């Protein structure tokens, strides 16, 4: 037989290209398969989260899975808030109470500055390009060396007991100057573009001072939409089933056996886990309590009359036939409580026409309640808009309730406000 003709350059190119194309197609198919499996699993878990009792849902939340969207942001936020609550709890338990205002030397001022420094330092370590909206700035510390020294004393002594978790946050802050530089990085104007974190280092000033509820709050907004929310509530009970009552808002001892981290990621549900001193405890899904009879619902509202129109809220409760006394507590602990079924409805009605809520007072709680199966709007039925700056300039008040009763609650809110 004659010699087989050698392959032409074109044939050789085809012989080399086809296997590479097949390999590329195989890799693409595998990637799409993994993505579809994740999306299907996510949707199934979300469906279970909304339809099944919490006890029947797997305890390992989908939002902490390494492949889940925003998993790194969620883990960082959880650890940062947990570390900050260690500082606030220490201040809460060791600094004399009795201050009724946020003066230079008040416990809440020390806790505010310290918690904000720790959180921002962690965020800038993991996400250096992200912007931050926060309540405090360091000019007061720079002008008051005594206050600066006091805040630095707490910050320098605060760390997580788990070394790996502490390293994830960048480790301890190195100096008082670095602490103040961290605090000053919270000056973003907010807005509708980019990645912006909103921090309230101690939400519930009066609750912190009087021995009631307070929260360390952190949320990530991307292009004006809240994607991740975490609330550290050191004085809430660990048991999600323990209903809030009149005593929840005061006489809290700051015990180590209390405290929860409540969190959510958009599209992945909401979770609860106990606060610890080190690494994260295992979390589990939470959902709002199904309210079949609105007359048996529990109202959560602010303690301070200056923060919410309590008289109009009382009239709303009367028209809804709600017989239970309202549970008054400070901070976004109210959002946390209704999200895990310890309360049912949260109202915060505007006290004056020109008042604008701060985004850091609502961003985390808004997402958590919605991901727990609830509805959150303003008193006109509009979604809270976090894209217009440092305040909710387009919204008036807050109405948060389970989906089944929300339409009736909003209807009565509108009636009372119209009158």
CORGIMO-V455246 format. One record per residue. N is the residue number from 1. SS is DSSP state (H for helix, E for strand, - for the rest). OMEGA is omega as a letter, one per 40 degrees, with the letter a starting at -180 (* if undefined). Layout:
N;SS;OMEGA + N;SS;OMEGA
This chain:
1;-;i + 2;-;i + 3;-;i + 4;-;a + 5;-;i + 6;-;a + 7;-;i + 8;-;i + 9;H;i + 10;H;i + 11;H;i + 12;H;i + 13;H;i + 14;H;a + 15;H;i + 16;H;a + 17;H;a + 18;H;i + 19;H;i + 20;H;i + 21;H;i + 22;H;i + 23;H;i + 24;H;i + 25;H;i + 26;H;i + 27;H;i + 28;H;i + 29;H;i + 30;H;a + 31;H;i + 32;H;i + 33;H;i + 34;H;i + 35;H;i + 36;H;i + 37;H;i + 38;H;a + 39;H;i + 40;H;i + 41;H;i + 42;H;a + 43;H;i + 44;H;i + 45;H;i + 46;H;i + 47;H;i + 48;H;a + 49;H;a + 50;H;a + 51;H;a + 52;-;i + 53;-;a + 54;H;a + 55;H;a + 56;H;a + 57;-;a + 58;-;a + 59;-;i + 60;-;a + 61;-;a + 62;H;a + 63;H;i + 64;H;i + 65;-;a + 66;-;a + 67;-;a + 68;-;i + 69;-;i + 70;-;a + 71;H;i + 72;H;i + 73;H;a + 74;H;a + 75;H;i + 76;H;a + 77;H;i + 78;H;a + 79;H;a + 80;H;i + 81;H;i + 82;H;i + 83;H;i + 84;H;i + 85;H;i + 86;H;i + 87;H;a + 88;H;i + 89;H;i + 90;H;i + 91;H;a + 92;H;a + 93;H;a + 94;H;a + 95;-;a + 96;-;i + 97;-;i + 98;-;i + 99;-;a + 100;-;i + 101;-;a + 102;-;i + 103;-;a + 104;-;a + 105;-;a + 106;-;i + 107;H;a + 108;H;i + 109;H;i + 110;H;i + 111;H;i + 112;H;a + 113;H;a + 114;H;a + 115;H;i + 116;H;i + 117;H;a + 118;H;a + 119;H;a + 120;H;i + 121;H;i + 122;H;a + 123;H;a + 124;H;i + 125;H;a + 126;H;a + 127;-;a + 128;-;a + 129;-;a + 130;-;i + 131;E;a + 132;E;i + 133;E;a + 134;E;a + 135;-;a + 136;-;i + 137;-;a + 138;-;a + 139;H;i + 140;H;i + 141;H;a + 142;H;a + 143;H;a + 144;-;a + 145;H;i + 146;H;i + 147;H;i + 148;H;i + 149;H;a + 150;H;i + 151;H;a + 152;H;i + 153;H;i + 154;H;a + 155;H;a + 156;H;a + 157;H;a + 158;-;i + 159;-;i + 160;-;a + 161;-;i + 162;-;a + 163;H;i + 164;H;i + 165;H;i + 166;H;i + 167;H;i + 168;H;a + 169;-;i + 170;-;i + 171;-;a + 172;-;i + 173;-;a + 174;-;a + 175;-;i + 176;H;i + 177;H;i + 178;H;i + 179;H;a + 180;H;i + 181;H;i + 182;H;a + 183;H;a + 184;-;i + 185;-;i + 186;-;a + 187;E;i + 188;-;i + 189;-;a + 190;-;i + 191;-;a + 192;-;a + 193;-;i + 194;-;a + 195;E;a + 196;E;i + 197;E;i + 198;E;a + 199;E;i + 200;E;a + 201;E;i + 202;E;i + 203;E;a + 204;-;a + 205;H;a + 206;H;i + 207;H;i + 208;H;a + 209;H;a + 210;H;a + 211;-;i + 212;-;a + 213;-;i + 214;-;a + 215;E;i + 216;E;a + 217;E;a + 218;E;i + 219;E;i + 220;E;i + 221;E;i + 222;E;a + 223;-;i + 224;-;a + 225;E;a + 226;E;a + 227;E;a + 228;E;i + 229;E;i + 230;E;i + 231;E;i + 232;E;a + 233;E;a + 234;-;a + 235;-;i + 236;-;i + 237;-;i + 238;-;a + 239;-;a + 240;-;a + 241;-;a + 242;-;a + 243;-;i + 244;-;i + 245;-;a + 246;H;a + 247;H;a + 248;H;a + 249;H;a + 250;-;i + 251;-;i + 252;-;a + 253;-;a + 254;-;a + 255;-;i + 256;-;a + 257;-;i + 258;-;i + 259;-;a + 260;E;i + 261;E;i + 262;E;a + 263;E;i + 264;E;i + 265;E;a + 266;-;i + 267;-;a + 268;-;i + 269;-;a + 270;E;a + 271;E;i + 272;E;i + 273;E;i + 274;E;i + 275;-;i + 276;-;i + 277;-;a + 278;-;i + 279;-;a + 280;-;i + 281;-;i + 282;-;a + 283;-;i + 284;E;a + 285;E;i + 286;E;i + 287;-;i + 288;-;i + 289;-;i + 290;-;a + 291;-;a + 292;-;a + 293;-;a + 294;H;a + 295;H;i + 296;H;a + 297;-;i + 298;-;i + 299;E;i + 300;E;i + 301;E;a + 302;-;i + 303;-;a + 304;-;i + 305;-;i + 306;-;a + 307;-;a + 308;-;a + 309;-;a + 310;H;a + 311;H;i + 312;H;i + 313;H;i + 314;H;i + 315;H;i + 316;H;i + 317;H;a + 318;H;a + 319;H;i + 320;H;a + 321;-;a + 322;-;a + 323;-;a + 324;-;i + 325;-;i + 326;-;i + 327;E;a + 328;E;i + 329;-;a + 330;-;i + 331;-;i + 332;-;i + 333;H;i + 334;H;i + 335;H;a + 336;H;a + 337;H;a + 338;H;a + 339;H;a + 340;-;i + 341;-;i + 342;-;i + 343;-;a + 344;-;a + 345;E;i + 346;E;i + 347;E;i + 348;E;a + 349;-;a + 350;-;i + 351;-;i + 352;-;a + 353;-;a + 354;-;a + 355;-;i + 356;-;i + 357;-;i + 358;E;a + 359;H;a + 360;H;i + 361;H;a + 362;-;a + 363;H;a + 364;H;a + 365;H;i + 366;H;a + 367;H;a + 368;H;a + 369;H;i + 370;H;i + 371;H;i + 372;-;i + 373;-;a + 374;E;i + 375;E;i + 376;E;i + 377;E;i + 378;-;a + 379;-;i + 380;-;i + 381;-;a + 382;-;i + 383;-;i + 384;-;a + 385;-;a + 386;-;a + 387;-;a + 388;-;i + 389;-;a + 390;-;i + 391;E;i + 392;-;a + 393;-;a + 394;-;a + 395;-;i + 396;-;i + 397;-;a + 398;E;i + 399;E;i + 400;E;a + 401;E;i + 402;E;a + 403;H;a + 404;H;a + 405;H;a + 406;H;a + 407;H;a + 408;H;i + 409;H;a + 410;H;i + 411;H;a + 412;H;i + 413;H;i + 414;H;i + 415;H;a + 416;H;i + 417;H;i + 418;H;a + 419;-;*
